[in-house]
Amino acid sequence: MTESLTPELVPLTVLQQRNVPEAIRSLSTIDSPDYVDLFTATASDATDKSPEQWARATVEGVAPWARFVAWRVLCGLRLEPLPSPDSLAGWKIADRGDRWIRMEASSSFMTAHIVFHVDEKRVSFATFVRYDRPMAALVWPSVSIIHRRAVPGLLRHAVKRINRNAEWRAT
């Protein structure tokens, strides 16, 4: 007898790469970023959800205290204090298309963009950071270690959360 696998039992692949494809790279308006990374998770029927839904499921999966410490304290990002249709977890929604969304935040020493891009089988999370002052070159390399360790788990959690919600709505 063959068992069917539920989405939770199917291995979820999250890949990291430094070379961001031009199709995603062009969605950031930072001309010469000092840091770039891209994480891609496999997700069947990824386009069934909007890029904003993927971004919310991923970024809002970060514990509020962790968002505060990482983004406001360590990076000094000026984030929106209250939820609004124009922001996501405090990040300004700067632009969007049918298959992508770009969020932006800045501090006194750096500018950051997060881009979510969705295609049929994948959701991609790209980060672009520009050092606006020398202090950023001291702060971001240490924070980026945490970032690179956290994002794969956040994407895995988002895929599971979205799959659970889709199953729940189908019943």
C-alpha positions as a Markdown table, in Angstrom:
| # | Residue | x | y | z |
|---|---|---|---|---|
| 1 | Met | 0.0 | 0.0 | 0.0 |
| 2 | Thr | 1.4 | 3.4 | -1.0 |
| 3 | Glu | 1.0 | 6.3 | 1.4 |
| 4 | Ser | 0.4 | 9.7 | 0.0 |
| 5 | Leu | 2.6 | 12.4 | 1.5 |
| 6 | Thr | 1.0 | 15.5 | 3.0 |
| 7 | Pro | 2.8 | 18.8 | 2.4 |
| 8 | Glu | 4.3 | 18.7 | 5.8 |
| 9 | Leu | 6.0 | 15.4 | 5.1 |
| 10 | Val | 7.5 | 16.4 | 1.7 |
| 11 | Pro | 11.1 | 17.6 | 2.1 |
| 12 | Leu | 11.2 | 21.4 | 1.6 |
| 13 | Thr | 14.2 | 22.7 | -0.2 |
| 14 | Val | 15.5 | 26.2 | 0.5 |
| 15 | Leu | 18.5 | 27.2 | -1.5 |
| 16 | Gln | 20.8 | 30.2 | -0.9 |
| 17 | Gln | 22.8 | 31.9 | -3.7 |
| 18 | Arg | 24.8 | 35.1 | -4.0 |
| 19 | Asn | 24.2 | 35.6 | -7.7 |
| 20 | Val | 20.7 | 37.0 | -8.1 |
| 21 | Pro | 19.1 | 36.5 | -11.5 |
| 22 | Glu | 18.7 | 39.8 | -13.3 |
| 23 | Ala | 14.9 | 39.3 | -13.3 |
| 24 | Ile | 14.9 | 39.6 | -9.5 |
| 25 | Arg | 17.9 | 41.9 | -9.3 |
| 26 | Ser | 16.2 | 44.5 | -11.4 |
| 27 | Leu | 13.3 | 44.8 | -8.9 |
| 28 | Ser | 15.6 | 46.6 | -6.4 |
| 29 | Thr | 16.4 | 50.2 | -7.0 |
| 30 | Ile | 19.7 | 50.0 | -5.1 |
| 31 | Asp | 22.2 | 50.6 | -7.9 |
| 32 | Ser | 25.3 | 49.2 | -6.3 |
| 33 | Pro | 24.4 | 47.1 | -3.3 |
| 34 | Asp | 27.2 | 46.1 | -0.8 |
| 35 | Tyr | 25.4 | 42.9 | 0.1 |
| 36 | Val | 23.0 | 40.7 | -1.9 |
| 37 | Asp | 21.6 | 37.3 | -1.2 |
| 38 | Leu | 18.7 | 35.2 | -2.5 |
| 39 | Phe | 16.9 | 32.3 | -0.9 |
| 40 | Thr | 14.5 | 30.2 | -2.9 |
| 41 | Ala | 12.0 | 27.7 | -1.6 |
| 42 | Thr | 10.1 | 25.1 | -3.6 |
| 43 | Ala | 6.4 | 25.5 | -3.3 |
| 44 | Ser | 3.8 | 23.8 | -5.5 |
| 45 | Asp | 1.3 | 26.2 | -6.9 |
| 46 | Ala | 3.2 | 29.2 | -5.5 |
| 47 | Thr | 1.3 | 31.6 | -7.7 |
| 48 | Asp | -1.9 | 30.7 | -6.0 |
| 49 | Lys | -0.9 | 33.3 | -3.4 |
| 50 | Ser | 0.2 | 36.8 | -4.0 |
| 51 | Pro | 3.7 | 38.0 | -3.4 |
| 52 | Glu | 2.4 | 40.1 | -0.5 |
| 53 | Gln | 0.8 | 37.0 | 1.0 |
| 54 | Trp | 4.1 | 35.2 | 0.8 |
| 55 | Ala | 6.0 | 38.2 | 2.2 |
| 56 | Arg | 3.5 | 38.4 | 5.1 |
| 57 | Ala | 3.7 | 34.7 | 5.8 |
| 58 | Thr | 7.5 | 34.9 | 5.8 |
| 59 | Val | 8.4 | 38.2 | 7.5 |
| 60 | Glu | 5.5 | 38.2 | 10.0 |
| 61 | Gly | 6.7 | 34.8 | 11.0 |
| 62 | Val | 9.6 | 36.5 | 12.8 |
| 63 | Ala | 8.9 | 36.9 | 16.5 |
| 64 | Pro | 8.1 | 40.5 | 17.3 |
| 65 | Trp | 11.0 | 40.7 | 19.8 |
| 66 | Ala | 13.4 | 39.3 | 17.3 |
| 67 | Arg | 12.2 | 41.8 | 14.6 |
| 68 | Phe | 12.7 | 44.6 | 17.1 |
| 69 | Val | 16.3 | 43.5 | 18.1 |
| 70 | Ala | 17.5 | 42.7 | 14.6 |
| 71 | Trp | 15.9 | 45.4 | 12.6 |
| 72 | Arg | 15.5 | 48.4 | 15.0 |
| 73 | Val | 18.3 | 47.9 | 17.5 |
| 74 | Leu | 21.1 | 46.3 | 15.5 |
| 75 | Cys | 20.4 | 47.8 | 12.1 |
| 76 | Gly | 18.7 | 51.0 | 13.3 |
| 77 | Leu | 16.0 | 50.6 | 10.6 |
| 78 | Arg | 13.3 | 53.2 | 10.8 |
| 79 | Leu | 10.1 | 51.1 | 10.5 |
| 80 | Glu | 6.5 | 52.1 | 10.5 |
| 81 | Pro | 5.3 | 51.8 | 14.1 |
| 82 | Leu | 1.7 | 50.8 | 13.3 |
| 83 | Pro | 0.3 | 48.2 | 10.8 |
| 84 | Ser | -1.0 | 49.8 | 7.6 |
| 85 | Pro | -1.9 | 48.7 | 4.0 |
| 86 | Asp | 1.3 | 50.5 | 2.9 |
| 87 | Ser | 3.7 | 48.6 | 5.2 |
| 88 | Leu | 4.5 | 45.0 | 6.1 |
| 89 | Ala | 6.0 | 44.3 | 9.5 |
| 90 | Gly | 7.0 | 48.0 | 9.5 |
| 91 | Trp | 8.8 | 47.9 | 6.2 |
| 92 | Lys | 7.4 | 50.3 | 3.6 |
| 93 | Ile | 5.9 | 48.5 | 0.6 |
| 94 | Ala | 7.7 | 50.5 | -2.1 |
| 95 | Asp | 6.5 | 48.8 | -5.3 |
| 96 | Arg | 4.9 | 45.6 | -6.5 |
| 97 | Gly | 3.9 | 43.7 | -9.6 |
| 98 | Asp | 1.8 | 40.6 | -10.3 |
| 99 | Arg | 4.6 | 38.3 | -9.2 |
| 100 | Trp | 6.8 | 40.4 | -6.9 |
| 101 | Ile | 6.8 | 42.9 | -4.1 |
| 102 | Arg | 9.6 | 45.2 | -2.8 |
| 103 | Met | 9.8 | 46.4 | 0.7 |
| 104 | Glu | 12.3 | 49.1 | 1.8 |
| 105 | Ala | 13.7 | 50.4 | 5.1 |
| 106 | Ser | 16.6 | 52.6 | 6.0 |
| 107 | Ser | 18.6 | 53.8 | 9.0 |
| 108 | Ser | 21.2 | 56.5 | 9.5 |
| 109 | Phe | 23.9 | 54.2 | 8.1 |
| 110 | Met | 22.3 | 51.7 | 5.7 |
| 111 | Thr | 19.4 | 51.1 | 3.2 |
| 112 | Ala | 17.8 | 47.7 | 2.8 |
| 113 | His | 15.4 | 46.2 | 0.3 |
| 114 | Ile | 13.6 | 42.9 | 0.5 |
| 115 | Val | 12.2 | 41.5 | -2.7 |
| 116 | Phe | 9.8 | 38.6 | -2.9 |
| 117 | His | 9.3 | 37.0 | -6.3 |
| 118 | Val | 6.9 | 34.2 | -7.0 |
| 119 | Asp | 6.7 | 31.8 | -9.9 |
| 120 | Glu | 4.8 | 28.5 | -10.4 |
| 121 | Lys | 7.1 | 26.3 | -8.3 |
| 122 | Arg | 9.2 | 28.8 | -6.2 |
| 123 | Val | 9.1 | 31.7 | -3.9 |
| 124 | Ser | 12.2 | 33.8 | -3.7 |
| 125 | Phe | 13.4 | 36.1 | -1.0 |
| 126 | Ala | 16.2 | 38.5 | -2.0 |
| 127 | Thr | 17.9 | 41.0 | 0.3 |
| 128 | Phe | 19.8 | 44.0 | -0.9 |
| 129 | Val | 21.8 | 46.2 | 1.4 |
| 130 | Arg | 23.7 | 49.5 | 0.7 |
| 131 | Tyr | 26.1 | 50.9 | 3.1 |
| 132 | Asp | 25.3 | 54.6 | 3.4 |
| 133 | Arg | 28.0 | 55.3 | 6.0 |
| 134 | Pro | 31.1 | 53.3 | 7.2 |
| 135 | Met | 29.3 | 52.1 | 10.3 |
| 136 | Ala | 27.2 | 49.8 | 8.1 |
| 137 | Ala | 30.3 | 47.9 | 7.1 |
| 138 | Leu | 30.8 | 47.1 | 10.8 |
| 139 | Val | 27.2 | 46.3 | 11.7 |
| 140 | Trp | 25.7 | 44.4 | 8.7 |
| 141 | Pro | 28.4 | 41.6 | 8.3 |
| 142 | Ser | 27.6 | 40.4 | 11.8 |
| 143 | Val | 23.8 | 40.8 | 11.4 |
| 144 | Ser | 24.0 | 39.0 | 8.0 |
| 145 | Ile | 25.2 | 35.9 | 9.7 |
| 146 | Ile | 21.9 | 35.8 | 11.7 |
| 147 | His | 20.0 | 36.7 | 8.6 |
| 148 | Arg | 21.5 | 33.8 | 6.5 |
| 149 | Arg | 20.7 | 31.4 | 9.3 |
| 150 | Ala | 17.1 | 32.6 | 9.9 |
| 151 | Val | 15.7 | 33.1 | 6.4 |
| 152 | Pro | 15.7 | 29.4 | 5.3 |
| 153 | Gly | 13.6 | 28.6 | 8.4 |
| 154 | Leu | 11.3 | 31.5 | 7.8 |
| 155 | Leu | 10.7 | 30.4 | 4.3 |
| 156 | Arg | 10.0 | 26.8 | 5.4 |
| 157 | His | 7.6 | 28.1 | 8.0 |
| 158 | Ala | 5.8 | 30.3 | 5.4 |
| 159 | Val | 5.4 | 27.4 | 3.0 |
| 160 | Lys | 4.0 | 25.1 | 5.7 |
| 161 | Arg | 1.7 | 27.9 | 7.0 |
| 162 | Ile | 0.3 | 28.7 | 3.5 |
| 163 | Asn | -0.1 | 24.9 | 2.8 |
| 164 | Arg | -2.0 | 24.5 | 6.1 |
| 165 | Asn | -4.3 | 27.5 | 5.3 |
| 166 | Ala | -5.0 | 26.2 | 1.8 |
| 167 | Glu | -5.9 | 22.7 | 3.1 |
| 168 | Trp | -8.1 | 24.2 | 5.9 |
| 169 | Arg | -10.0 | 26.4 | 3.4 |
| 170 | Ala | -10.5 | 23.5 | 1.0 |
| 171 | Thr | -12.4 | 21.5 | 3.7 |
